[in-house]
């Protein structure tokens, strides 16, 4: 997967300053997912400064210069999985990386969350990278994190839309539940809940 450059947003802020970084990100456009656009324009910088999540800007060469083609955001989160929502094979895997709480019959795990993943549709830049390529870049970064700190599980949350669920399923993720939206999420996300999916990193 040559030709792509991934830069931590924190590094960009350190190099050109917060004001110029906001200008750089202001042209990011993602009509298929307003939440992706809202996050990169209004939340990502503050989350990076506070250490809540790390956002990686993906760039590709276009007509002699580099342009933003997409981004992804990663965070470490604790989440729960119902005992009956996964197969016995998955339960064996989870027992290695999480703790089973018999009182609530759930596994409690801490794992990397792919909090955001989106392409930049400005000027057709979305055509310079596929969704599979962008997701692979995010998963490669997760592997780097797990090489240092351990772990084999990664998870994400997406809207209950067939094309999204199919996309992640084809990339090895399995559905394990749903999370109802917080009040501040209802403005940019459709429906009442998000589908939760996880992947075992081989």
JOZIFEN-V268117 format. One record per pair of residues at least 24 apart in sequence whose ideal C-beta (glycine too) atoms are under 10 Angstrom apart, sorted by the first residue. I is the first residue (numbers start at 1). J is the second residue. Records with the same first field share a line. If there is no record, write none. Layout:
I->J ; J
//
This chain:
1->129 ; 130 ; 132 ; 133 ; 134 ; 136 ; 137 ; 140
3->59 ; 60 ; 61 ; 69 ; 128 ; 129 ; 133
4->58 ; 59 ; 60 ; 61 ; 66 ; 69 ; 70 ; 128 ; 129 ; 133 ; 134 ; 136 ; 137
5->56 ; 57 ; 58 ; 59 ; 60 ; 61 ; 66 ; 69
6->56 ; 57 ; 58 ; 59 ; 70 ; 71 ; 72 ; 137 ; 138 ; 140 ; 141
7->55 ; 56 ; 57 ; 58 ; 59 ; 66 ; 68 ; 71
8->48 ; 54 ; 55 ; 56 ; 57 ; 141
9->40 ; 44 ; 45 ; 47 ; 48 ; 49 ; 53 ; 54 ; 55 ; 56 ; 57 ; 71 ; 73
10->45 ; 48 ; 49 ; 51 ; 54 ; 55 ; 56
11->48 ; 56 ; 57
12->45 ; 48 ; 55 ; 57
13->44 ; 45 ; 48 ; 49
18->45 ; 46 ; 48 ; 49
21->45 ; 48 ; 57
24->57 ; 68
25->55 ; 57 ; 68 ; 71 ; 120
26->122
27->67 ; 68 ; 120 ; 122 ; 123 ; 125
28->57 ; 68 ; 70 ; 71 ; 118 ; 119 ; 120 ; 121 ; 122 ; 125
29->118 ; 119 ; 120 ; 121 ; 122 ; 123 ; 125 ; 126
30->70 ; 71 ; 116 ; 118 ; 119 ; 120 ; 121 ; 122 ; 126
31->121 ; 126
32->118 ; 119 ; 121 ; 126 ; 161 ; 163 ; 164
33->116 ; 117 ; 118 ; 119 ; 121 ; 158 ; 159 ; 161 ; 164 ; 188 ; 189 ; 190
34->187 ; 188 ; 189 ; 190
35->116 ; 118 ; 159 ; 185 ; 187 ; 188 ; 189 ; 190
36->70 ; 71 ; 72 ; 73 ; 116 ; 117 ; 118 ; 119 ; 120 ; 188
37->116 ; 118 ; 120 ; 121 ; 188
38->116 ; 187 ; 188 ; 189
39->71 ; 73 ; 115 ; 116 ; 118 ; 188
40->68 ; 70 ; 71 ; 73 ; 116 ; 118 ; 120
43->73 ; 115 ; 116
44->71 ; 73 ; 115 ; 116
47->73 ; 75 ; 115 ; 116
48->73
51->75
52->76 ; 115
53->77 ; 113 ; 115 ; 116
54->112 ; 115 ; 141 ; 145
55->115 ; 116
56->137 ; 138 ; 141
57->120
58->119 ; 120 ; 128 ; 129 ; 133 ; 134 ; 137 ; 138
59->120 ; 125 ; 128 ; 129
60->120 ; 125 ; 128 ; 129 ; 133
61->128
62->123 ; 124 ; 125 ; 127 ; 128
67->120 ; 122 ; 123 ; 125 ; 128
68->119 ; 120 ; 122 ; 125 ; 128
69->119 ; 120 ; 121 ; 122 ; 125 ; 126 ; 127 ; 128 ; 129 ; 133 ; 134
70->117 ; 118 ; 119 ; 120 ; 121 ; 125 ; 126 ; 128 ; 129 ; 130 ; 131 ; 133 ; 134 ; 135 ; 137 ; 138
71->116 ; 117 ; 118 ; 119 ; 120 ; 134 ; 137 ; 138
72->114 ; 115 ; 116 ; 117 ; 118 ; 134 ; 135 ; 137 ; 138 ; 139 ; 141 ; 142 ; 156
73->113 ; 114 ; 115 ; 116 ; 117 ; 118 ; 138
74->112 ; 113 ; 114 ; 115 ; 116 ; 117 ; 138 ; 141 ; 142 ; 145 ; 154
75->112 ; 113 ; 114 ; 115 ; 116
76->110 ; 111 ; 112 ; 113 ; 145 ; 149 ; 151
77->109 ; 110 ; 111 ; 112 ; 113 ; 115 ; 155 ; 157
78->108 ; 109 ; 110 ; 111 ; 113
79->106 ; 107 ; 108 ; 109 ; 110 ; 111 ; 113 ; 153 ; 155 ; 157 ; 176 ; 177 ; 179 ; 196 ; 198
80->104 ; 105 ; 106 ; 107 ; 108 ; 109 ; 176 ; 177 ; 179 ; 196
81->106 ; 107 ; 108 ; 109 ; 153 ; 155 ; 176 ; 177 ; 196 ; 198
82->106 ; 107 ; 176 ; 177
83->107
85->174 ; 175 ; 176 ; 177 ; 178 ; 196
86->174 ; 175 ; 176 ; 177 ; 198
87->174
89->200
90->153 ; 174 ; 176 ; 198 ; 200
93->152 ; 153 ; 198 ; 200
94->152 ; 153 ; 176 ; 198 ; 200
96->151 ; 152 ; 153
97->150 ; 151 ; 152 ; 153 ; 200
98->153
106->177
107->176
109->151 ; 153 ; 155 ; 198
110->151 ; 153
111->142 ; 145 ; 146 ; 151 ; 152 ; 153 ; 154 ; 155 ; 198 ; 199 ; 201
112->138 ; 139 ; 141 ; 142 ; 143 ; 145 ; 146 ; 149 ; 151 ; 153 ; 154 ; 155 ; 156 ; 201
113->142 ; 154 ; 155 ; 156 ; 157 ; 196 ; 198
114->138 ; 139 ; 141 ; 142 ; 154 ; 155 ; 156 ; 157 ; 158 ; 168 ; 173 ; 197 ; 199
115->156 ; 157
116->156
117->156 ; 158 ; 167 ; 168
131->163 ; 164 ; 167 ; 168 ; 170 ; 171
132->167 ; 170 ; 171
135->167 ; 168 ; 170 ; 171 ; 172 ; 173 ; 199
136->171
139->171 ; 172 ; 199 ; 201
142->199 ; 201
143->201 ; 202
146->201
151->201
152->199 ; 200 ; 201 ; 202
153->198 ; 199 ; 200 ; 201
154->197 ; 198 ; 199 ; 200 ; 201
155->196 ; 197 ; 198 ; 199
156->194 ; 195 ; 196 ; 197 ; 198 ; 199
157->181 ; 185 ; 189 ; 193 ; 194 ; 195 ; 196 ; 197
158->189 ; 194 ; 195 ; 196 ; 197
159->189 ; 190 ; 191 ; 193 ; 194 ; 195
160->190 ; 191 ; 192 ; 193 ; 194 ; 195
161->190 ; 191 ; 195
164->195 ; 197
165->195 ; 197
168->195 ; 197 ; 198 ; 199
169->197 ; 199
171->197 ; 199
172->197 ; 198 ; 199 ; 200 ; 201 ; 202
173->197 ; 198 ; 199 ; 200
174->198 ; 199 ; 200
//
